[in-house]
């Protein structure tokens, strides 16, 4: 988290997305030889650390770093039972995190308090952040609910009901600091007098071609869950 806070948004995006592919690929290849007890310990520790660590943060990059730790816990706990599901979780996490970092880079925002003025600058980006954060938190009917739902289902079917319950409860910690960001973005106004209330209709100079596509993918794929299950 400290490293992610100290680097640029572009470098942080690479650190929290691309850098996860190699270790996850290694875990996927050696998944038959993994110890379930060690995986459960690592997974629960990661989800709790990622949840508690992000509660009092104000820097968005550090919050996303703790969110990344928590999501790795969800991937670790299912790696032995269903490695393909862990890859699905990684894919959806990467798409959602990529969307958030592109939006933050587009708006040049790094702190929660700066988000209170975002609706003035770009109303569509405010809605995109809302959908993406809710999806990362795993709320239905958004895409992020799919991997958590399938992972909990696999844990229950393998008689890990207690662990499934603990993982579901630990997800509430992440959801809490996502809701903090959503509250600052969509439900509050900038605390000082603002004379730029008509900024957002003006044409933007930065390109946003890929952001709408990624927002749709990271939030509206839940109806395709049966397709992913068959694959």
Rosetta constraint file for C-alpha pairs under 8 A:
AtomPair CA 1 CA 5 HARMONIC 6.18 0.50
AtomPair CA 1 CA 61 HARMONIC 7.57 0.50
AtomPair CA 1 CA 62 HARMONIC 4.91 0.50
AtomPair CA 1 CA 63 HARMONIC 7.72 0.50
AtomPair CA 1 CA 65 HARMONIC 5.04 0.50
AtomPair CA 1 CA 66 HARMONIC 6.45 0.50
AtomPair CA 2 CA 6 HARMONIC 6.33 0.50
AtomPair CA 2 CA 62 HARMONIC 6.79 0.50
AtomPair CA 3 CA 7 HARMONIC 6.49 0.50
AtomPair CA 4 CA 8 HARMONIC 7.92 0.50
AtomPair CA 4 CA 12 HARMONIC 5.34 0.50
AtomPair CA 4 CA 15 HARMONIC 7.49 0.50
AtomPair CA 4 CA 61 HARMONIC 6.00 0.50
AtomPair CA 4 CA 62 HARMONIC 6.17 0.50
AtomPair CA 4 CA 65 HARMONIC 6.61 0.50
AtomPair CA 5 CA 12 HARMONIC 7.80 0.50
AtomPair CA 5 CA 59 HARMONIC 7.17 0.50
AtomPair CA 5 CA 61 HARMONIC 5.25 0.50
AtomPair CA 5 CA 62 HARMONIC 5.30 0.50
AtomPair CA 7 CA 11 HARMONIC 6.22 0.50
AtomPair CA 7 CA 12 HARMONIC 6.25 0.50
AtomPair CA 8 CA 12 HARMONIC 6.06 0.50
AtomPair CA 9 CA 13 HARMONIC 6.04 0.50
AtomPair CA 9 CA 61 HARMONIC 7.54 0.50
AtomPair CA 9 CA 101 HARMONIC 6.57 0.50
AtomPair CA 9 CA 104 HARMONIC 7.55 0.50
AtomPair CA 9 CA 105 HARMONIC 6.14 0.50
AtomPair CA 10 CA 14 HARMONIC 6.52 0.50
AtomPair CA 10 CA 101 HARMONIC 7.45 0.50
AtomPair CA 10 CA 105 HARMONIC 7.32 0.50
AtomPair CA 11 CA 15 HARMONIC 6.16 0.50
AtomPair CA 12 CA 16 HARMONIC 6.13 0.50
AtomPair CA 12 CA 61 HARMONIC 7.25 0.50
AtomPair CA 13 CA 17 HARMONIC 6.09 0.50
AtomPair CA 13 CA 18 HARMONIC 7.90 0.50
AtomPair CA 13 CA 97 HARMONIC 7.51 0.50
AtomPair CA 13 CA 98 HARMONIC 6.46 0.50
AtomPair CA 13 CA 101 HARMONIC 5.95 0.50
AtomPair CA 14 CA 18 HARMONIC 5.14 0.50
AtomPair CA 14 CA 19 HARMONIC 6.50 0.50
AtomPair CA 15 CA 19 HARMONIC 5.26 0.50
AtomPair CA 15 CA 20 HARMONIC 7.71 0.50
AtomPair CA 16 CA 20 HARMONIC 6.67 0.50
AtomPair CA 16 CA 65 HARMONIC 6.90 0.50
AtomPair CA 16 CA 68 HARMONIC 6.66 0.50
AtomPair CA 16 CA 94 HARMONIC 7.95 0.50
AtomPair CA 16 CA 97 HARMONIC 7.75 0.50
AtomPair CA 17 CA 21 HARMONIC 7.34 0.50
AtomPair CA 17 CA 94 HARMONIC 5.29 0.50
AtomPair CA 17 CA 97 HARMONIC 7.20 0.50
AtomPair CA 17 CA 98 HARMONIC 7.18 0.50
AtomPair CA 18 CA 94 HARMONIC 7.97 0.50
AtomPair CA 19 CA 23 HARMONIC 7.84 0.50
AtomPair CA 20 CA 24 HARMONIC 6.16 0.50
AtomPair CA 21 CA 25 HARMONIC 6.00 0.50
AtomPair CA 22 CA 26 HARMONIC 6.33 0.50
AtomPair CA 23 CA 27 HARMONIC 6.23 0.50
AtomPair CA 24 CA 28 HARMONIC 6.06 0.50
AtomPair CA 24 CA 87 HARMONIC 7.71 0.50
AtomPair CA 25 CA 29 HARMONIC 6.26 0.50
AtomPair CA 26 CA 30 HARMONIC 6.38 0.50
AtomPair CA 27 CA 31 HARMONIC 5.59 0.50
AtomPair CA 27 CA 79 HARMONIC 7.30 0.50
AtomPair CA 28 CA 79 HARMONIC 6.83 0.50
AtomPair CA 28 CA 83 HARMONIC 5.91 0.50
AtomPair CA 30 CA 34 HARMONIC 6.75 0.50
AtomPair CA 31 CA 79 HARMONIC 6.13 0.50
AtomPair CA 31 CA 80 HARMONIC 5.28 0.50
AtomPair CA 31 CA 83 HARMONIC 6.92 0.50
AtomPair CA 32 CA 80 HARMONIC 6.26 0.50
AtomPair CA 34 CA 39 HARMONIC 7.55 0.50
AtomPair CA 34 CA 80 HARMONIC 6.46 0.50
AtomPair CA 35 CA 39 HARMONIC 6.30 0.50
AtomPair CA 35 CA 80 HARMONIC 7.91 0.50
AtomPair CA 36 CA 40 HARMONIC 6.08 0.50
AtomPair CA 36 CA 77 HARMONIC 7.88 0.50
AtomPair CA 36 CA 80 HARMONIC 6.79 0.50
AtomPair CA 37 CA 41 HARMONIC 6.25 0.50
AtomPair CA 38 CA 42 HARMONIC 6.13 0.50
AtomPair CA 39 CA 43 HARMONIC 5.86 0.50
AtomPair CA 39 CA 76 HARMONIC 5.99 0.50
AtomPair CA 39 CA 77 HARMONIC 5.58 0.50
AtomPair CA 40 CA 44 HARMONIC 6.02 0.50
AtomPair CA 40 CA 76 HARMONIC 7.64 0.50
AtomPair CA 40 CA 77 HARMONIC 5.52 0.50
AtomPair CA 40 CA 163 HARMONIC 7.88 0.50
AtomPair CA 41 CA 45 HARMONIC 6.05 0.50
AtomPair CA 42 CA 46 HARMONIC 6.01 0.50
AtomPair CA 42 CA 73 HARMONIC 6.80 0.50
AtomPair CA 42 CA 76 HARMONIC 7.30 0.50
AtomPair CA 42 CA 77 HARMONIC 7.87 0.50
AtomPair CA 43 CA 47 HARMONIC 6.23 0.50
AtomPair CA 43 CA 72 HARMONIC 7.35 0.50
AtomPair CA 43 CA 73 HARMONIC 3.87 0.50
AtomPair CA 43 CA 74 HARMONIC 6.29 0.50
AtomPair CA 43 CA 75 HARMONIC 7.74 0.50
AtomPair CA 43 CA 76 HARMONIC 5.50 0.50
AtomPair CA 43 CA 77 HARMONIC 5.32 0.50
AtomPair CA 44 CA 48 HARMONIC 6.12 0.50
AtomPair CA 44 CA 73 HARMONIC 6.39 0.50
AtomPair CA 44 CA 77 HARMONIC 7.99 0.50
AtomPair CA 44 CA 166 HARMONIC 7.85 0.50
AtomPair CA 44 CA 167 HARMONIC 6.88 0.50
AtomPair CA 45 CA 49 HARMONIC 5.92 0.50
AtomPair CA 45 CA 73 HARMONIC 7.47 0.50
AtomPair CA 46 CA 50 HARMONIC 5.84 0.50
AtomPair CA 46 CA 69 HARMONIC 5.73 0.50
AtomPair CA 46 CA 70 HARMONIC 5.26 0.50
AtomPair CA 46 CA 71 HARMONIC 7.99 0.50
AtomPair CA 46 CA 72 HARMONIC 6.98 0.50
AtomPair CA 46 CA 73 HARMONIC 4.90 0.50
AtomPair CA 47 CA 51 HARMONIC 5.96 0.50
AtomPair CA 47 CA 69 HARMONIC 6.77 0.50
AtomPair CA 47 CA 70 HARMONIC 4.00 0.50
AtomPair CA 47 CA 71 HARMONIC 6.98 0.50
AtomPair CA 47 CA 72 HARMONIC 7.78 0.50
AtomPair CA 47 CA 73 HARMONIC 5.29 0.50
AtomPair CA 47 CA 74 HARMONIC 7.29 0.50
AtomPair CA 47 CA 167 HARMONIC 7.35 0.50
AtomPair CA 47 CA 170 HARMONIC 6.18 0.50
AtomPair CA 47 CA 171 HARMONIC 7.35 0.50
AtomPair CA 48 CA 52 HARMONIC 5.96 0.50
AtomPair CA 48 CA 70 HARMONIC 7.08 0.50
AtomPair CA 48 CA 170 HARMONIC 6.03 0.50
AtomPair CA 48 CA 173 HARMONIC 7.95 0.50
AtomPair CA 49 CA 53 HARMONIC 5.61 0.50
AtomPair CA 49 CA 66 HARMONIC 7.53 0.50
AtomPair CA 49 CA 69 HARMONIC 7.44 0.50
AtomPair CA 49 CA 70 HARMONIC 7.08 0.50
AtomPair CA 50 CA 54 HARMONIC 6.27 0.50
AtomPair CA 50 CA 66 HARMONIC 4.39 0.50
AtomPair CA 50 CA 67 HARMONIC 5.64 0.50
AtomPair CA 50 CA 68 HARMONIC 7.30 0.50
AtomPair CA 50 CA 69 HARMONIC 5.12 0.50
AtomPair CA 50 CA 70 HARMONIC 4.48 0.50
AtomPair CA 50 CA 174 HARMONIC 7.42 0.50
AtomPair CA 51 CA 55 HARMONIC 6.75 0.50
AtomPair CA 51 CA 66 HARMONIC 6.94 0.50
AtomPair CA 51 CA 67 HARMONIC 7.15 0.50
AtomPair CA 51 CA 70 HARMONIC 6.53 0.50
AtomPair CA 51 CA 170 HARMONIC 6.76 0.50
AtomPair CA 51 CA 171 HARMONIC 7.32 0.50
AtomPair CA 51 CA 172 HARMONIC 7.98 0.50
AtomPair CA 51 CA 173 HARMONIC 4.73 0.50
AtomPair CA 51 CA 174 HARMONIC 4.99 0.50
AtomPair CA 52 CA 173 HARMONIC 6.64 0.50
AtomPair CA 53 CA 57 HARMONIC 7.70 0.50
AtomPair CA 53 CA 66 HARMONIC 6.28 0.50
AtomPair CA 54 CA 62 HARMONIC 7.40 0.50
AtomPair CA 54 CA 63 HARMONIC 5.13 0.50
AtomPair CA 54 CA 66 HARMONIC 5.57 0.50
AtomPair CA 54 CA 67 HARMONIC 7.27 0.50
AtomPair CA 54 CA 174 HARMONIC 7.44 0.50
AtomPair CA 54 CA 177 HARMONIC 6.66 0.50
AtomPair CA 55 CA 173 HARMONIC 7.46 0.50
AtomPair CA 55 CA 174 HARMONIC 7.93 0.50
AtomPair CA 55 CA 176 HARMONIC 7.50 0.50
AtomPair CA 55 CA 177 HARMONIC 5.65 0.50
AtomPair CA 57 CA 62 HARMONIC 7.00 0.50
AtomPair CA 57 CA 63 HARMONIC 6.23 0.50
AtomPair CA 58 CA 62 HARMONIC 7.95 0.50
AtomPair CA 58 CA 63 HARMONIC 7.52 0.50
AtomPair CA 58 CA 111 HARMONIC 5.86 0.50
AtomPair CA 58 CA 112 HARMONIC 5.59 0.50
AtomPair CA 58 CA 113 HARMONIC 7.77 0.50
AtomPair CA 59 CA 63 HARMONIC 6.38 0.50
AtomPair CA 59 CA 110 HARMONIC 6.05 0.50
AtomPair CA 59 CA 111 HARMONIC 4.58 0.50
AtomPair CA 59 CA 112 HARMONIC 6.37 0.50
AtomPair CA 60 CA 64 HARMONIC 6.18 0.50
AtomPair CA 60 CA 110 HARMONIC 5.46 0.50
AtomPair CA 60 CA 111 HARMONIC 5.36 0.50
AtomPair CA 60 CA 112 HARMONIC 6.34 0.50
AtomPair CA 61 CA 65 HARMONIC 6.20 0.50
AtomPair CA 61 CA 110 HARMONIC 6.68 0.50
AtomPair CA 62 CA 66 HARMONIC 6.38 0.50
AtomPair CA 63 CA 67 HARMONIC 6.16 0.50
AtomPair CA 63 CA 177 HARMONIC 7.91 0.50
AtomPair CA 64 CA 68 HARMONIC 6.06 0.50
AtomPair CA 64 CA 97 HARMONIC 7.87 0.50
AtomPair CA 65 CA 69 HARMONIC 6.50 0.50
AtomPair CA 66 CA 70 HARMONIC 6.41 0.50
AtomPair CA 67 CA 71 HARMONIC 6.26 0.50
AtomPair CA 67 CA 174 HARMONIC 6.72 0.50
AtomPair CA 68 CA 72 HARMONIC 6.27 0.50
AtomPair CA 69 CA 73 HARMONIC 6.60 0.50
AtomPair CA 70 CA 74 HARMONIC 6.85 0.50
AtomPair CA 70 CA 174 HARMONIC 7.80 0.50
AtomPair CA 71 CA 75 HARMONIC 6.51 0.50
AtomPair CA 71 CA 93 HARMONIC 7.50 0.50
AtomPair CA 72 CA 76 HARMONIC 6.09 0.50
AtomPair CA 73 CA 77 HARMONIC 6.29 0.50
AtomPair CA 74 CA 78 HARMONIC 6.80 0.50
AtomPair CA 74 CA 86 HARMONIC 7.71 0.50
AtomPair CA 74 CA 89 HARMONIC 7.90 0.50
AtomPair CA 74 CA 148 HARMONIC 7.68 0.50
AtomPair CA 74 CA 151 HARMONIC 7.76 0.50
AtomPair CA 74 CA 167 HARMONIC 7.85 0.50
AtomPair CA 75 CA 79 HARMONIC 6.16 0.50
AtomPair CA 75 CA 85 HARMONIC 7.97 0.50
AtomPair CA 75 CA 86 HARMONIC 4.72 0.50
AtomPair CA 75 CA 87 HARMONIC 7.65 0.50
AtomPair CA 75 CA 89 HARMONIC 6.56 0.50
AtomPair CA 75 CA 90 HARMONIC 7.14 0.50
AtomPair CA 76 CA 86 HARMONIC 7.37 0.50
AtomPair CA 78 CA 82 HARMONIC 5.64 0.50
AtomPair CA 78 CA 83 HARMONIC 6.49 0.50
AtomPair CA 78 CA 85 HARMONIC 7.13 0.50
AtomPair CA 78 CA 86 HARMONIC 6.12 0.50
AtomPair CA 78 CA 151 HARMONIC 6.48 0.50
AtomPair CA 78 CA 154 HARMONIC 7.88 0.50
AtomPair CA 78 CA 155 HARMONIC 7.68 0.50
AtomPair CA 79 CA 83 HARMONIC 4.42 0.50
AtomPair CA 79 CA 84 HARMONIC 7.87 0.50
AtomPair CA 79 CA 85 HARMONIC 7.70 0.50
AtomPair CA 79 CA 86 HARMONIC 5.82 0.50
AtomPair CA 81 CA 154 HARMONIC 7.52 0.50
AtomPair CA 82 CA 86 HARMONIC 6.92 0.50
AtomPair CA 82 CA 154 HARMONIC 7.84 0.50
AtomPair CA 83 CA 87 HARMONIC 6.62 0.50
AtomPair CA 84 CA 88 HARMONIC 6.37 0.50
AtomPair CA 85 CA 89 HARMONIC 6.20 0.50
AtomPair CA 85 CA 147 HARMONIC 7.12 0.50
AtomPair CA 85 CA 150 HARMONIC 7.70 0.50
AtomPair CA 85 CA 151 HARMONIC 7.24 0.50
AtomPair CA 86 CA 90 HARMONIC 6.22 0.50
AtomPair CA 87 CA 91 HARMONIC 6.13 0.50
AtomPair CA 88 CA 92 HARMONIC 6.29 0.50
AtomPair CA 88 CA 147 HARMONIC 6.88 0.50
AtomPair CA 89 CA 93 HARMONIC 6.04 0.50
AtomPair CA 89 CA 147 HARMONIC 5.29 0.50
AtomPair CA 89 CA 148 HARMONIC 7.90 0.50
AtomPair CA 90 CA 94 HARMONIC 6.03 0.50
AtomPair CA 91 CA 95 HARMONIC 6.30 0.50
AtomPair CA 92 CA 96 HARMONIC 6.21 0.50
AtomPair CA 92 CA 143 HARMONIC 7.55 0.50
AtomPair CA 92 CA 144 HARMONIC 6.83 0.50
AtomPair CA 92 CA 147 HARMONIC 7.99 0.50
AtomPair CA 92 CA 218 HARMONIC 6.65 0.50
AtomPair CA 93 CA 97 HARMONIC 6.01 0.50
AtomPair CA 93 CA 136 HARMONIC 7.12 0.50
AtomPair CA 93 CA 144 HARMONIC 7.63 0.50
AtomPair CA 94 CA 98 HARMONIC 5.83 0.50
AtomPair CA 95 CA 99 HARMONIC 6.18 0.50
AtomPair CA 95 CA 214 HARMONIC 6.57 0.50
AtomPair CA 95 CA 217 HARMONIC 7.55 0.50
AtomPair CA 95 CA 218 HARMONIC 6.06 0.50
AtomPair CA 96 CA 100 HARMONIC 6.39 0.50
AtomPair CA 96 CA 132 HARMONIC 6.07 0.50
AtomPair CA 96 CA 135 HARMONIC 7.56 0.50
AtomPair CA 96 CA 136 HARMONIC 6.60 0.50
AtomPair CA 96 CA 214 HARMONIC 7.36 0.50
AtomPair CA 96 CA 215 HARMONIC 7.40 0.50
AtomPair CA 96 CA 218 HARMONIC 5.12 0.50
AtomPair CA 97 CA 101 HARMONIC 6.20 0.50
AtomPair CA 98 CA 102 HARMONIC 6.12 0.50
AtomPair CA 98 CA 214 HARMONIC 7.93 0.50
AtomPair CA 99 CA 103 HARMONIC 6.24 0.50
AtomPair CA 99 CA 132 HARMONIC 7.33 0.50
AtomPair CA 99 CA 211 HARMONIC 6.16 0.50
AtomPair CA 99 CA 214 HARMONIC 5.78 0.50
AtomPair CA 99 CA 215 HARMONIC 6.25 0.50
AtomPair CA 99 CA 218 HARMONIC 7.80 0.50
AtomPair CA 100 CA 104 HARMONIC 6.16 0.50
AtomPair CA 100 CA 129 HARMONIC 6.58 0.50
AtomPair CA 100 CA 132 HARMONIC 6.90 0.50
AtomPair CA 100 CA 133 HARMONIC 7.95 0.50
AtomPair CA 101 CA 105 HARMONIC 5.93 0.50
AtomPair CA 102 CA 106 HARMONIC 5.99 0.50
AtomPair CA 102 CA 211 HARMONIC 6.90 0.50
AtomPair CA 103 CA 107 HARMONIC 6.21 0.50
AtomPair CA 103 CA 125 HARMONIC 6.74 0.50
AtomPair CA 103 CA 129 HARMONIC 7.42 0.50
AtomPair CA 103 CA 211 HARMONIC 7.13 0.50
AtomPair CA 104 CA 108 HARMONIC 5.59 0.50
AtomPair CA 104 CA 109 HARMONIC 5.26 0.50
AtomPair CA 104 CA 110 HARMONIC 6.96 0.50
AtomPair CA 105 CA 109 HARMONIC 6.86 0.50
AtomPair CA 106 CA 206 HARMONIC 6.86 0.50
AtomPair CA 106 CA 208 HARMONIC 7.78 0.50
AtomPair CA 107 CA 118 HARMONIC 7.76 0.50
AtomPair CA 109 CA 114 HARMONIC 6.18 0.50
AtomPair CA 109 CA 115 HARMONIC 6.92 0.50
AtomPair CA 110 CA 114 HARMONIC 7.33 0.50
AtomPair CA 111 CA 115 HARMONIC 7.04 0.50
AtomPair CA 112 CA 116 HARMONIC 7.48 0.50
AtomPair CA 112 CA 181 HARMONIC 6.30 0.50
AtomPair CA 112 CA 184 HARMONIC 6.69 0.50
AtomPair CA 112 CA 185 HARMONIC 7.96 0.50
AtomPair CA 113 CA 184 HARMONIC 6.96 0.50
AtomPair CA 114 CA 118 HARMONIC 7.18 0.50
AtomPair CA 115 CA 181 HARMONIC 7.89 0.50
AtomPair CA 115 CA 184 HARMONIC 6.16 0.50
AtomPair CA 115 CA 185 HARMONIC 5.05 0.50
AtomPair CA 116 CA 184 HARMONIC 5.33 0.50
AtomPair CA 116 CA 185 HARMONIC 5.11 0.50
AtomPair CA 116 CA 186 HARMONIC 7.39 0.50
AtomPair CA 116 CA 188 HARMONIC 5.96 0.50
AtomPair CA 116 CA 189 HARMONIC 5.47 0.50
AtomPair CA 116 CA 190 HARMONIC 5.15 0.50
AtomPair CA 117 CA 121 HARMONIC 7.04 0.50
AtomPair CA 117 CA 185 HARMONIC 7.67 0.50
AtomPair CA 117 CA 189 HARMONIC 6.66 0.50
AtomPair CA 117 CA 190 HARMONIC 5.39 0.50
AtomPair CA 118 CA 122 HARMONIC 6.01 0.50
AtomPair CA 118 CA 123 HARMONIC 7.14 0.50
AtomPair CA 118 CA 125 HARMONIC 7.78 0.50
AtomPair CA 118 CA 126 HARMONIC 6.49 0.50
AtomPair CA 118 CA 185 HARMONIC 6.78 0.50
AtomPair CA 119 CA 123 HARMONIC 4.65 0.50
AtomPair CA 119 CA 125 HARMONIC 7.80 0.50
AtomPair CA 119 CA 126 HARMONIC 5.87 0.50
AtomPair CA 119 CA 185 HARMONIC 7.39 0.50
AtomPair CA 119 CA 186 HARMONIC 7.32 0.50
AtomPair CA 119 CA 200 HARMONIC 7.77 0.50
AtomPair CA 120 CA 196 HARMONIC 6.91 0.50
AtomPair CA 120 CA 197 HARMONIC 5.44 0.50
AtomPair CA 120 CA 198 HARMONIC 6.72 0.50
AtomPair CA 120 CA 199 HARMONIC 5.98 0.50
AtomPair CA 120 CA 200 HARMONIC 5.84 0.50
AtomPair CA 121 CA 198 HARMONIC 7.94 0.50
AtomPair CA 121 CA 199 HARMONIC 5.30 0.50
AtomPair CA 121 CA 200 HARMONIC 4.58 0.50
AtomPair CA 122 CA 126 HARMONIC 6.63 0.50
AtomPair CA 122 CA 199 HARMONIC 7.65 0.50
AtomPair CA 122 CA 200 HARMONIC 4.81 0.50
AtomPair CA 122 CA 201 HARMONIC 7.99 0.50
AtomPair CA 123 CA 127 HARMONIC 6.67 0.50
AtomPair CA 123 CA 200 HARMONIC 6.63 0.50
AtomPair CA 124 CA 128 HARMONIC 6.24 0.50
AtomPair CA 125 CA 129 HARMONIC 6.12 0.50
AtomPair CA 126 CA 130 HARMONIC 6.29 0.50
AtomPair CA 126 CA 185 HARMONIC 6.53 0.50
AtomPair CA 126 CA 186 HARMONIC 6.76 0.50
AtomPair CA 127 CA 131 HARMONIC 6.27 0.50
AtomPair CA 128 CA 132 HARMONIC 6.08 0.50
AtomPair CA 128 CA 212 HARMONIC 7.83 0.50
AtomPair CA 128 CA 215 HARMONIC 6.20 0.50
AtomPair CA 129 CA 133 HARMONIC 5.96 0.50
AtomPair CA 129 CA 182 HARMONIC 7.63 0.50
AtomPair CA 130 CA 134 HARMONIC 6.25 0.50
AtomPair CA 130 CA 182 HARMONIC 5.83 0.50
AtomPair CA 130 CA 185 HARMONIC 7.75 0.50
AtomPair CA 130 CA 186 HARMONIC 7.62 0.50
AtomPair CA 131 CA 135 HARMONIC 6.12 0.50
AtomPair CA 131 CA 142 HARMONIC 7.93 0.50
AtomPair CA 131 CA 215 HARMONIC 7.48 0.50
AtomPair CA 131 CA 219 HARMONIC 6.21 0.50
AtomPair CA 132 CA 136 HARMONIC 6.16 0.50
AtomPair CA 132 CA 215 HARMONIC 6.49 0.50
AtomPair CA 132 CA 218 HARMONIC 6.36 0.50
AtomPair CA 132 CA 219 HARMONIC 6.19 0.50
AtomPair CA 133 CA 137 HARMONIC 6.15 0.50
AtomPair CA 133 CA 178 HARMONIC 5.96 0.50
AtomPair CA 133 CA 179 HARMONIC 7.95 0.50
AtomPair CA 133 CA 182 HARMONIC 7.38 0.50
AtomPair CA 134 CA 138 HARMONIC 6.49 0.50
AtomPair CA 134 CA 139 HARMONIC 5.86 0.50
AtomPair CA 134 CA 142 HARMONIC 7.41 0.50
AtomPair CA 134 CA 144 HARMONIC 7.84 0.50
AtomPair CA 134 CA 175 HARMONIC 7.76 0.50
AtomPair CA 134 CA 178 HARMONIC 7.17 0.50
AtomPair CA 134 CA 179 HARMONIC 7.87 0.50
AtomPair CA 135 CA 139 HARMONIC 5.88 0.50
AtomPair CA 135 CA 140 HARMONIC 7.75 0.50
AtomPair CA 135 CA 142 HARMONIC 5.21 0.50
AtomPair CA 135 CA 143 HARMONIC 5.82 0.50
AtomPair CA 135 CA 144 HARMONIC 4.37 0.50
AtomPair CA 135 CA 145 HARMONIC 6.69 0.50
AtomPair CA 135 CA 218 HARMONIC 6.78 0.50
AtomPair CA 135 CA 219 HARMONIC 5.66 0.50
AtomPair CA 136 CA 144 HARMONIC 5.29 0.50
AtomPair CA 137 CA 144 HARMONIC 6.80 0.50
AtomPair CA 137 CA 145 HARMONIC 7.76 0.50
AtomPair CA 137 CA 171 HARMONIC 7.23 0.50
AtomPair CA 137 CA 174 HARMONIC 6.36 0.50
AtomPair CA 137 CA 175 HARMONIC 4.89 0.50
AtomPair CA 137 CA 178 HARMONIC 6.74 0.50
AtomPair CA 138 CA 142 HARMONIC 7.20 0.50
AtomPair CA 138 CA 143 HARMONIC 7.58 0.50
AtomPair CA 138 CA 144 HARMONIC 4.52 0.50
AtomPair CA 138 CA 145 HARMONIC 4.07 0.50
AtomPair CA 138 CA 146 HARMONIC 7.60 0.50
AtomPair CA 138 CA 148 HARMONIC 6.68 0.50
AtomPair CA 138 CA 171 HARMONIC 7.95 0.50
AtomPair CA 138 CA 175 HARMONIC 7.82 0.50
AtomPair CA 139 CA 144 HARMONIC 6.77 0.50
AtomPair CA 139 CA 145 HARMONIC 5.31 0.50
AtomPair CA 140 CA 144 HARMONIC 7.70 0.50
AtomPair CA 140 CA 145 HARMONIC 5.35 0.50
AtomPair CA 140 CA 222 HARMONIC 7.99 0.50
AtomPair CA 141 CA 145 HARMONIC 6.88 0.50
AtomPair CA 141 CA 220 HARMONIC 7.61 0.50
AtomPair CA 141 CA 222 HARMONIC 6.34 0.50
AtomPair CA 142 CA 146 HARMONIC 7.67 0.50
AtomPair CA 142 CA 218 HARMONIC 7.62 0.50
AtomPair CA 142 CA 219 HARMONIC 4.66 0.50
AtomPair CA 142 CA 220 HARMONIC 5.47 0.50
AtomPair CA 142 CA 221 HARMONIC 6.87 0.50
AtomPair CA 142 CA 222 HARMONIC 5.78 0.50
AtomPair CA 143 CA 217 HARMONIC 7.50 0.50
AtomPair CA 143 CA 218 HARMONIC 5.66 0.50
AtomPair CA 143 CA 219 HARMONIC 4.66 0.50
AtomPair CA 143 CA 220 HARMONIC 5.52 0.50
AtomPair CA 143 CA 221 HARMONIC 4.94 0.50
AtomPair CA 143 CA 222 HARMONIC 4.71 0.50
AtomPair CA 144 CA 148 HARMONIC 7.18 0.50
AtomPair CA 144 CA 218 HARMONIC 7.08 0.50
AtomPair CA 144 CA 219 HARMONIC 6.95 0.50
AtomPair CA 144 CA 222 HARMONIC 7.89 0.50
AtomPair CA 145 CA 149 HARMONIC 5.91 0.50
AtomPair CA 145 CA 222 HARMONIC 7.31 0.50
AtomPair CA 146 CA 150 HARMONIC 6.19 0.50
AtomPair CA 146 CA 222 HARMONIC 5.98 0.50
AtomPair CA 146 CA 225 HARMONIC 6.65 0.50
AtomPair CA 147 CA 151 HARMONIC 5.94 0.50
AtomPair CA 148 CA 152 HARMONIC 6.07 0.50
AtomPair CA 149 CA 153 HARMONIC 6.13 0.50
AtomPair CA 150 CA 154 HARMONIC 6.17 0.50
AtomPair CA 151 CA 155 HARMONIC 6.22 0.50
AtomPair CA 152 CA 156 HARMONIC 6.17 0.50
AtomPair CA 152 CA 164 HARMONIC 5.41 0.50
AtomPair CA 152 CA 168 HARMONIC 7.74 0.50
AtomPair CA 153 CA 157 HARMONIC 6.18 0.50
AtomPair CA 154 CA 158 HARMONIC 6.23 0.50
AtomPair CA 155 CA 159 HARMONIC 6.45 0.50
AtomPair CA 155 CA 160 HARMONIC 5.02 0.50
AtomPair CA 155 CA 161 HARMONIC 6.50 0.50
AtomPair CA 155 CA 163 HARMONIC 7.44 0.50
AtomPair CA 155 CA 164 HARMONIC 5.86 0.50
AtomPair CA 156 CA 160 HARMONIC 5.25 0.50
AtomPair CA 156 CA 161 HARMONIC 4.88 0.50
AtomPair CA 156 CA 164 HARMONIC 6.51 0.50
AtomPair CA 160 CA 164 HARMONIC 6.16 0.50
AtomPair CA 161 CA 165 HARMONIC 6.20 0.50
AtomPair CA 162 CA 166 HARMONIC 6.27 0.50
AtomPair CA 163 CA 167 HARMONIC 6.07 0.50
AtomPair CA 164 CA 168 HARMONIC 6.17 0.50
AtomPair CA 165 CA 169 HARMONIC 6.23 0.50
AtomPair CA 166 CA 170 HARMONIC 6.09 0.50
AtomPair CA 167 CA 171 HARMONIC 6.32 0.50
AtomPair CA 168 CA 172 HARMONIC 7.10 0.50
AtomPair CA 169 CA 173 HARMONIC 7.60 0.50
AtomPair CA 170 CA 174 HARMONIC 7.35 0.50
AtomPair CA 171 CA 175 HARMONIC 6.28 0.50
AtomPair CA 172 CA 176 HARMONIC 6.08 0.50
AtomPair CA 173 CA 177 HARMONIC 6.89 0.50
AtomPair CA 174 CA 178 HARMONIC 6.28 0.50
AtomPair CA 175 CA 179 HARMONIC 6.04 0.50
AtomPair CA 176 CA 180 HARMONIC 6.40 0.50
AtomPair CA 177 CA 181 HARMONIC 6.48 0.50
AtomPair CA 178 CA 182 HARMONIC 6.27 0.50
AtomPair CA 179 CA 183 HARMONIC 5.91 0.50
AtomPair CA 180 CA 184 HARMONIC 6.28 0.50
AtomPair CA 181 CA 185 HARMONIC 6.06 0.50
AtomPair CA 182 CA 186 HARMONIC 5.92 0.50
AtomPair CA 182 CA 187 HARMONIC 7.46 0.50
AtomPair CA 183 CA 187 HARMONIC 4.99 0.50
AtomPair CA 183 CA 188 HARMONIC 6.56 0.50
AtomPair CA 184 CA 188 HARMONIC 5.42 0.50
AtomPair CA 184 CA 189 HARMONIC 7.98 0.50
AtomPair CA 190 CA 194 HARMONIC 7.40 0.50
AtomPair CA 198 CA 202 HARMONIC 7.84 0.50
AtomPair CA 208 CA 212 HARMONIC 7.37 0.50
AtomPair CA 209 CA 213 HARMONIC 7.69 0.50
AtomPair CA 210 CA 214 HARMONIC 6.22 0.50
AtomPair CA 211 CA 215 HARMONIC 6.02 0.50
AtomPair CA 212 CA 216 HARMONIC 6.26 0.50
AtomPair CA 213 CA 217 HARMONIC 6.31 0.50
AtomPair CA 214 CA 218 HARMONIC 5.95 0.50
AtomPair CA 215 CA 219 HARMONIC 6.14 0.50
AtomPair CA 216 CA 220 HARMONIC 5.53 0.50
AtomPair CA 216 CA 221 HARMONIC 7.77 0.50
AtomPair CA 217 CA 221 HARMONIC 6.03 0.50
AtomPair CA 221 CA 225 HARMONIC 7.38 0.50
AtomPair CA 224 CA 228 HARMONIC 6.65 0.50
AtomPair CA 225 CA 229 HARMONIC 6.23 0.50
AtomPair CA 226 CA 230 HARMONIC 6.29 0.50
AtomPair CA 227 CA 231 HARMONIC 6.30 0.50
